[in-house]
Amino acid sequence: MTIFSKVAQVARQVLGRPGPRLLTVKEAFYLTPNMIRVVFAGPELEGFPAGREGGNCKLMIPELLETRQSFAERLQSGPPPVRRTYTVRKYDEDRQELSIDFVAHGDEGPASRWASNAKSGDFLGFAGPSEAKVTRFDADWYLVAADPSAIPVAAATLEAMPRDAKGVAIFEVTSAADRQDIDMPKGIEAHWLIQPDPHVPSAAQEGFIRSLRWPEGRVQVCVAGESGVIRALRGFLAKEKQVSREDTYIAGYWKIGLIEDEHQKAKRIGQA
Ligand SMILES: Cc1cc2nc3c(=O)[nH]c(=O)nc-3n(C[C@H](O)[C@H](O)[C@H](O)COP(=O)(O)OP(=O)(O)OC[C@H]3O[C@@H](n4cnc5c(N)ncnc54)[C@H](O)[C@@H]3O)c2cc1C
């Protein structure tokens, strides 16, 4: 353990709140043609909370060729690295291994670029995680919808559901080969929609959801992905279907044409 990670660990213990960890890559591989799984391991994961799959975290991305030492100093004293929001996909407490799935959407995004070059021994900064996004499962049926960026939260939610849960899960992916095996209850009907260019606005999820025969009873919703899609679905679910706020997790995870900081700003002023 480096001096920096020791200081960060002590700060976490003393302050009782998560400070940044400097995580080390154990392995990185393509889970599907457009999704990279990065597995982190090592003593910096000491004390990582279990059961946070689906919760989000902030990743701090090193510059290309930056040394671990220089990055560690930057995490502590600035200038601050680029930060991006991701999801805890899996945490194996026994092996102390954390998996995060990155959409491989090209080299112009620092996080996507970092993941597509990641190899054993690489590092990044990590803050969080939050609580899981959906923790209560007492509805009559469930509606889950996700584009690739939200498959981690959707999959974690489906995996946490009671095994007798019923409902529909809609995934919009770039190619048929991007379908993933997800351990979901048998009563969840899964549909995989193909949208070859994620930068072209898509109405496929909205069209599919509007065409659903809406079952009787209370529905709980977990929907996330591109902001334009989310805006349309938010209106439909809240106004037309009157799904209550307590039963809804809905969030824009990125927006076509905006980097994350611009997207977050647009959200704050109600434009995304
Ligand atoms: C709560 C939360 C959880 C998230 N969890 C995950 C996760 O687990 N895995 C994951 O991959 N993403 C996740 N995201 C989305 C991720 O934060 C954004 O995609 C982010 O913009 C990626 O950063 P970047 O540096 O790669 O690209 P940026 O520098 O932010 O953007 C560069 C360009 O790429 C475009 N772009 C960004 N994301 C995508 C995309 N998914 N597909 C196509 N083009 C894109 C932008 O519009 C922009 O033009 C999450 C977002 C939130 C809010």
The ligand as a Gaussian input file, in Angstrom:
#p B3LYP/6-31G(d) Opt

LIG

0 1
 C      -25.251000       7.677000     -12.232000
 C      -24.487000       7.347000     -13.508000
 C      -23.942000       6.076000     -13.676000
 C      -23.251000       5.752000     -14.862000
 N      -22.727000       4.489000     -14.996000
 C      -22.070000       4.149000     -16.149000
 C      -21.479000       2.854000     -16.298000
 O      -21.467000       2.023000     -15.384000
 N      -20.872000       2.568000     -17.477000
 C      -20.806000       3.482000     -18.509000
 O      -20.231000       3.171000     -19.569000
 N      -21.330000       4.716000     -18.372000
 C      -21.945000       5.070000     -17.226000
 N      -22.464000       6.333000     -17.074000
 C      -22.342000       7.262000     -18.197000
 C      -20.982000       7.955000     -18.243000
 O      -20.805000       8.749000     -17.087000
 C      -20.935000       8.862000     -19.488000
 O      -21.103000       8.079000     -20.638000
 C      -19.667000       9.679000     -19.564000
 O      -19.931000      10.751000     -20.448000
 C      -18.465000       8.893000     -20.089000
 O      -17.317000       9.718000     -20.024000
 P      -16.246000       9.797000     -21.193000
 O      -15.066000      10.486000     -20.620000
 O      -16.059000       8.443000     -21.797000
 O      -16.940000      10.702000     -22.309000
 P      -17.203000      12.304000     -22.247000
 O      -15.933000      13.058000     -22.275000
 O      -18.156000      12.609000     -21.138000
 O      -17.966000      12.507000     -23.639000
 C      -17.272000      12.507000     -24.890000
 C      -18.281000      12.289000     -26.022000
 O      -18.776000      10.949000     -25.957000
 C      -20.201000      10.940000     -25.941000
 N      -20.646000       9.850000     -25.052000
 C      -20.625000       9.820000     -23.681000
 N      -21.117000       8.669000     -23.219000
 C      -21.465000       7.943000     -24.309000
 C      -22.048000       6.652000     -24.488000
 N      -22.377000       5.868000     -23.445000
 N      -22.263000       6.211000     -25.755000
 C      -21.948000       6.983000     -26.827000
 N      -21.399000       8.217000     -26.727000
 C      -21.162000       8.685000     -25.479000
 C      -20.594000      12.326000     -25.412000
 O      -21.875000      12.711000     -25.859000
 C      -19.492000      13.214000     -25.967000
 O      -19.810000      13.611000     -27.295000
 C      -23.126000       6.709000     -15.896000
 C      -23.653000       8.009000     -15.702000
 C      -24.332000       8.317000     -14.525000
 C      -24.892000       9.714000     -14.353000

